[in-house]
Amino acid sequence: MRGEAHISAIVVSYYTGDILRLCLANLLESPSCVEIILVDNGNPDGVVTELSAWAEAEPRLKLITGHGNIGFGRACNLGAKHATSPILAFVNPDCVVEPDALAQMALLTDAPRPVLVGGCICDPQGLEQRGARRGKLSVWSACVSFSGAGRPGEQAGIWRDFNRNREPLPTSPIETPVVSGALMVTRADAFWQLGGFDEAYFLHVEDIDLCHRYGLGGGKVIFDPSARATHIGGTSQAASWRVETAKLQSFLYYFWKFARPPFGHISVILVAPVLALAILLRVIISK
């Protein structure tokens, strides 16, 4: 890749709310974003009509609709199949990306091996949110983080939190095991070489799976602290218990998929009720 990056941004929306308009408007402010592919997994009829009119008036905005809620990973793959640019950006519909962030991240993908770049996801006050940079996911690290026993820093050893947002923000791009699917950029050829998102995940953990496969495939995962997006939470109309149930299923699928038999699978069976209880408590507390 040389010169100005040409980027296709893929946004998957499911009853996102008003923030979707701001997300799309900011992407249109990005000079390197030559097209935005909005995959409508479900929105009110009035919103779809409005988006259709917007897409007709804005050549860079493409709307894919009518397929129903097919899950996040599958919808991302669907959007990527319609992309025409050599660089893909995956952006959550409730994230407002700074105009130069995507081009900055794209520069880091210019390497001989596959590179997946994640950005810094911040709250409206500018503080880094959980999930933008994470350690390696294992049954143990999941239990430590879900139980609230995780502590920041390498000195915590086996008790180090899977999420790294409580640790000092790096001053330059660093390699890390996992970045967030809320804001990630990669070359299209590398993405498809590694199989795209695993469509067996309906919601959550598909980004962790993709990061893991980049590592297994000889690539690397990079976190860029200066490529920022503001995450506006609490806008989706999706029921929290449905989201958390999907999250549990995704975690268990991930552990089973990458477990080393037979003892790895046994550990997944043993930890399943623990994770289910932890997620149930999260749903109850959040109400």
C-alpha positions in Angstrom: 0.0 0.0 0.0 1.4 3.3 -1.0 0.1 6.9 -0.9 -3.3 7.8 0.4 -5.2 4.7 1.8 -8.5 3.7 0.2 -10.6 2.2 2.9 -14.0 0.5 2.9 -15.7 0.9 6.3 -18.2 -1.8 7.3 -20.8 -0.9 9.9 -23.3 -3.5 11.2 -26.5 -2.1 12.8 -29.1 -3.7 14.9 -31.6 -1.3 16.4 -28.7 1.0 17.2 -30.5 4.2 17.9 -29.8 7.8 17.0 -26.0 7.5 17.4 -25.9 5.6 14.1 -26.4 8.9 12.2 -23.4 10.5 13.9 -21.2 7.3 13.4 -21.9 7.4 9.6 -21.5 11.2 9.4 -18.1 11.1 11.0 -17.0 8.2 8.7 -18.0 10.4 5.7 -15.7 13.1 7.1 -12.7 10.7 6.8 -10.9 11.5 3.5 -9.5 8.0 3.1 -12.9 6.3 3.6 -14.0 5.8 0.0 -17.1 3.8 0.9 -19.2 2.9 3.9 -21.1 -0.3 3.8 -23.9 -0.3 6.3 -25.3 -3.8 6.9 -28.8 -3.5 8.4 -29.3 -6.5 10.7 -32.5 -4.9 12.0 -33.8 -1.3 12.5 -37.3 0.2 12.6 -38.9 0.7 9.2 -38.7 4.5 9.4 -35.0 4.3 10.1 -34.4 2.0 7.1 -36.4 4.3 4.9 -34.2 7.2 6.0 -31.0 5.2 5.5 -32.1 4.2 2.0 -32.7 7.8 1.1 -29.3 8.8 2.5 -27.6 6.0 0.5 -29.3 7.2 -2.7 -28.1 10.8 -2.1 -24.6 9.8 -0.9 -22.5 7.7 -3.5 -20.1 6.5 -0.8 -22.8 5.0 1.4 -24.1 1.5 0.5 -27.0 0.0 2.4 -27.4 -3.8 2.6 -30.8 -4.7 4.0 -33.6 -7.3 3.9 -31.6 -10.3 5.3 -32.7 -10.0 8.9 -30.5 -10.5 12.0 -27.8 -12.8 10.8 -25.3 -12.2 13.6 -22.4 -9.8 13.8 -19.6 -11.8 12.3 -21.7 -13.1 9.4 -22.9 -9.5 8.7 -19.3 -8.2 8.8 -18.3 -10.8 6.2 -21.3 -9.9 4.1 -20.3 -6.2 4.2 -16.7 -7.1 3.4 -17.8 -9.1 0.3 -19.3 -6.0 -1.1 -16.2 -3.9 -0.4 -14.1 -2.6 -3.3 -11.1 -1.2 -1.4 -7.9 -3.0 -0.5 -8.3 -1.9 3.2 -11.2 -2.9 5.4 -12.3 -1.1 8.5 -14.8 -2.6 10.9 -16.6 0.0 13.0 -19.3 -0.4 15.6 -22.4 1.7 14.9 -22.2 3.4 18.3 -18.6 4.5 17.8 -17.7 8.0 16.5 -14.3 7.7 14.8 -11.9 10.6 14.6 -11.5 11.6 10.9 -7.8 10.7 10.6 -7.9 7.5 12.7 -8.7 5.0 9.9 -5.9 6.2 7.6 -3.5 6.2 10.5 -4.4 2.6 11.3 -4.2 1.6 7.6 -0.5 2.7 7.5 0.3 0.0 10.1 -1.1 -2.7 7.8 1.5 -2.1 5.1 3.6 -5.1 6.0 4.6 -8.4 4.3 2.6 -10.4 6.8 -1.1 -10.1 7.8 -1.6 -7.3 10.3 -4.8 -6.5 12.3 -4.9 -3.0 13.9 -7.2 -1.9 16.7 -7.9 1.6 17.9 -8.4 3.2 21.3 -12.1 3.1 22.3 -12.9 5.9 24.7 -15.9 7.0 26.7 -17.4 10.5 26.1 -15.0 11.9 28.8 -12.0 10.6 26.7 -11.0 7.8 29.0 -10.1 4.4 27.5 -12.8 1.8 27.8 -12.5 -1.8 28.6 -11.9 -4.1 25.6 -9.8 -2.0 23.2 -6.6 -3.9 24.2 -6.6 -7.3 25.9 -4.4 -10.2 26.8 -4.6 -13.8 25.6 -8.0 -15.3 26.3 -8.0 -18.6 28.2 -10.4 -20.4 30.5 -8.3 -19.1 33.4 -8.1 -15.5 32.3 -11.8 -15.4 31.6 -12.6 -16.7 35.2 -10.2 -14.2 36.7 -11.8 -11.3 34.8 -15.4 -12.3 35.2 -14.9 -12.9 38.9 -13.5 -9.4 39.4 -10.2 -10.8 40.8 -8.1 -9.5 37.9 -5.4 -7.0 38.7 -3.6 -4.7 36.3 0.1 -5.0 35.3 2.6 -7.8 34.6 3.4 -8.0 38.3 0.0 -9.6 38.8 1.2 -12.8 37.2 -1.6 -15.3 36.7 -4.0 -12.8 38.3 -3.5 -10.2 35.6 -6.8 -8.9 34.2 -7.6 -10.0 30.6 -8.5 -6.3 29.9 -5.7 -3.9 29.9 -7.5 -0.5 30.2 -6.5 -0.1 33.8 -2.8 -0.2 32.8 -1.0 2.9 31.5 -1.9 3.8 27.9 1.1 3.1 25.6 2.6 6.2 23.9 3.0 4.4 20.5 1.5 1.4 18.7 2.3 -2.0 20.4 1.7 -5.6 19.6 -1.0 -7.1 21.8 -2.9 -10.5 21.7 -6.4 -9.0 21.2 -7.9 -5.7 20.0 -11.6 -4.8 19.8 -13.9 -5.4 16.8 -15.5 -2.1 17.6 -12.7 -0.4 15.6 -10.3 -2.5 13.6 -8.5 -2.2 10.3 -6.8 -4.8 8.1 -6.0 -5.5 4.5 -8.8 -7.2 2.6 -6.4 -9.9 1.2 -5.2 -10.8 4.7 -8.7 -10.9 6.1 -9.9 -13.4 3.5 -6.7 -15.3 3.6 -7.4 -16.1 7.3 -11.0 -16.8 6.6 -12.7 -13.6 7.8 -14.9 -13.7 10.9 -16.0 -17.2 12.1 -19.7 -17.1 11.4 -20.4 -19.7 14.1 -20.3 -16.8 16.6 -23.6 -14.9 16.7 -22.5 -12.0 18.9 -19.3 -11.3 20.9 -15.9 -13.0 20.9 -15.7 -13.2 17.1 -13.1 -10.4 17.3 -11.0 -12.3 19.8 -11.2 -15.4 17.6 -10.0 -13.3 14.6 -7.1 -11.9 16.5 -6.1 -15.4 17.6 -6.2 -16.7 14.0 -4.0 -13.7 12.9 -1.4 -14.9 15.4 -1.7 -18.5 14.4 -1.4 -17.6 10.7 1.9 -15.8 11.2 0.5 -12.3 11.4 0.4 -9.8 14.2 -2.2 -7.7 16.1 -1.4 -4.1 16.9 -3.0 -1.6 19.2 -2.7 2.0 18.1 -3.4 4.3 21.1 -3.6 7.5 19.1 -6.3 6.2 16.7 -9.4 7.0 18.7 -13.1 6.6 18.6 -15.7 7.7 21.2 -18.1 4.9 22.2 -21.6 6.1 23.1 -23.1 3.1 25.1 -26.6 2.4 26.1 -28.2 3.3 22.7 -29.1 -0.2 21.4 -32.6 -1.5 22.0 -31.4 -5.1 22.3 -32.4 -6.9 25.5 -29.4 -7.2 27.9 -30.2 -10.8 28.8 -30.1 -11.8 25.1 -26.8 -10.1 24.6 -25.3 -11.7 27.7 -26.6 -15.2 26.7 -25.0 -14.8 23.3 -21.8 -13.8 25.0 -21.8 -16.9 27.1 -22.4 -19.1 24.1 -19.6 -17.4 22.2 -17.1 -17.8 25.0 -17.8 -21.5 25.4 -17.6 -22.0 21.6 -14.2 -20.2 21.6 -12.8 -22.3 24.4 -14.1 -25.6 22.9 -12.8 -24.6 19.4 -9.2 -24.0 20.6 -9.0 -26.5 23.4 -6.5 -29.2 23.4 -8.3 -32.6 23.8 -9.1 -34.3 26.1 -8.3 -32.2 29.1 -9.0 -28.8 27.4 -12.5 -29.9 26.6 -13.0 -31.2 30.2 -12.0 -27.8 31.6 -14.6 -26.1 29.3 -17.3 -28.4 30.7 -16.3 -27.6 34.2 -16.1 -23.9 33.8 -19.3 -23.5 31.8 -21.6 -23.2 34.9 -19.1 -20.7 36.5 -19.2 -18.4 33.5 -23.0 -18.8 33.3 -23.4 -17.7 36.9 -21.0 -14.8 36.4 -22.9 -13.5 33.4 -26.3 -14.0 35.1 -25.1 -11.8 38.0 -24.0 -9.1 35.5 -27.5 -9.1 34.0 -29.1 -8.8 37.5 -26.7 -6.1 38.6 -27.1 -4.0 35.5 -30.9 -3.8 36.0 
